[in-house]
Amino acid sequence: MVWIQYTLPLTYKSRLITLLLILLYLNGYAQQDKVTLRFSKPSPSLLKSYKFYIQEVEDKRKEPGSGLGKVVAFGKDVALELNGSLEKNLISYWSFLAPKNKETYLPLYITVKDFKVSEKKIGTNKIAGEVSLTITFRWYRDMQPVELTNYQTSASYTRPEHDLYYEKITEQILTQSIVHFNKWMTDNAGKTPSLARNLVLVFKEIRNNSNRDTVFYDPRRPLIWSDFRGMGGRPGSRYAAAVFTSFAYEGRSYPKGDDLVVEIGLKVFMVKDMSWGRPEYRTASTLRHEQLHFDVTRMVVERFKANLKKAELTIEDYDSEIQYQFLETFREMNREQEAYDGETGHGLNPAAQAAWDRKITAEISSIYSMQ
């Protein structure tokens, strides 16, 4: 028997080996029931300016995990999966788009409610697909979640079977979601309380000089007897005069930069029709006693301001604390007025009256010397 050996040139051997490897790979691939999707690294320079970073990604889809749906591969439907959990993949991808550069950046929490790829074959070498994404954005302020905005989108496409277009479209959608949030944050900075990082208190003293029934506190405008328009004391009253003073506040808030400004307008006033003085006792000393009642009210309001500055006001619930401090200050005002009348004998004790006069005058001077 004669053996004949054929020797193929090296180039043909290489091509044959390559072809065999491809056939083996395709045969093995055709037997697989899943395809692994790996995201590429996006350009970190896509966002030229941003003030947030990705703190956490939460997978809240109906079927959490690494799966993304179904795609068509080699003529059949196969599962599309990530190499690892959704949270790990997305926080990595999005962090390349918006790296953490400063501690002052907003720590962003993203919840994924839907992220899915679905495909079907609609013809020879023709695949129709859709990618959908629904996410929400929030952050935590003082340990409390603050909802910001959401993003929902979908994209339909057709592709030839050999072109894995779903890889490109998923990355485009993920990128666009962060671009969307960056635009939302830029457009709403200084316009919505949800982005405020700090609370700033601002006080304003309101004096409505056009009100004919009320005298608003003004250190340059002391009370005069014509302000006391009431009908006089109650029958049997032993007092020479009485002044009705009180205070109130009105508030508003507005965002400014990274701050939420809480503006509190303070009204310290005397009501003319509820204040009275007996004609026979309308003396300078009696009027001075009543003026100091008005001054006490103004002094206590300054303590209200001081208490608010020390209080732990939060952006989530500053209003209830302001109301609480207002009620406490109102009670303090009543106690202070009673102490003033009690120690001075309603102005009949000259020594005590003089002592209170010096004390109150000094405090009022201190208040307005700092303004």
Order of alpha helices (4+ residues) and beta strands (2+ residues): alpha-beta-beta-beta-beta-alpha-beta-beta-beta-alpha-beta-beta-beta-beta-beta-beta-alpha-alpha-alpha
